[in-house]
Amino acid sequence: MMKQSQHFLENAENCAQLAEHAPDEPTYNRYKRMEEAWRALAREQDWLDGERSPLEMRPERKATARSAGRT
């Protein structure tokens, strides 16, 4: 049986793929925010399941702008 957090991570990956094919900047940003929200839920679920310590709950800092080749 798949862990709940794994389902959340799959949703995050789906959002990341949708962002890469977004037709415009607002849509891209929306999908990226949704991706991060799903990843945060996965981290929290792992914590609730006892698989992470509270110290690991801090979100990772990544560039949110389209600096990786998209403008």
N, C-alpha and C positions, 0 to 999 in steps of 0.2 A: 504494500500500500504506500502511495506517495505521501510525503509529509505536506501539511498545509502550506508551509513556507515555500516549498518547491512549486506549488501551484501559483503562488504570488510571484515568484521569480519568472515563471513562464509568461505571466501577464506582463511583467516588466520588459521582457525580451520582445514580446509582441509590440509593445508601445515603442520600443527603440527602433524596430523595423519599420513601423508606420511613420515614425519621425523622419527616417532617411528618405522616404518617398513623399514627404509632405509637399504640397504644391506652393506653400507660402510660409513666411516667417511665423505668423501667429499660430498656424496649425502645427508647425514644427515645435514651437515652444510649448504648446499645450500637451503634445505627446511626450515631450521630455519631462514635463512636470508630472504627468501621469506615471511615467516610468519610475521616477524617483519615489513617488508615493507608494507604488507597489513594492519597490525595494525596501523602503522603510517598514512597510507592513511585514515583509518577510523577516527582516531583522528582529522586529518586535515579537513575531510569532516564535522564532527560534529562542528568544529570551524567555517567553512564557512557557515554552516546552523544556526549559532548563538546559538549552544547548549553547547559550551565550551568557557571558556575565554582563551586568549592567554597564560596565566600563566600555564594553564593545558596542554599545548602542549608539554612540555618537555617529552622525552621518558622515560619510566620506565627502571630502571637498573635491569637486571636479569642475572643470570649465563648463559653464552652461551656455556660453555663446557659441555661435556656429564657427568658431575659430578653426575647426578641423576641416576646412575646405569648403564649407557651405556659407554663403552670405545672404 
